[in-house]
Amino acid sequence: MDFDINTVRSAVTVLSFVLFIGIVAWAWSGKRKQDFEEAARLPFQQD
């Protein structure tokens, strides 16, 4: 089977988009909210 470079480029683009959507879904999930709020308060904590 012979692959055209444009087919490979298209596959990489689609896989990258799916990965991006997965990361966005992970970041905006309700399970992560408390972790992100805790991380946001880190600069204001005293040593």
PyMOL commands that set and color helices and strands:
alter all, ss='L'
color gray80, all
select helices_A, chain A and resi 5-27+30-44
alter helices_A, ss='H'
color red, helices_A
deselect
rebuild
show_as cartoon
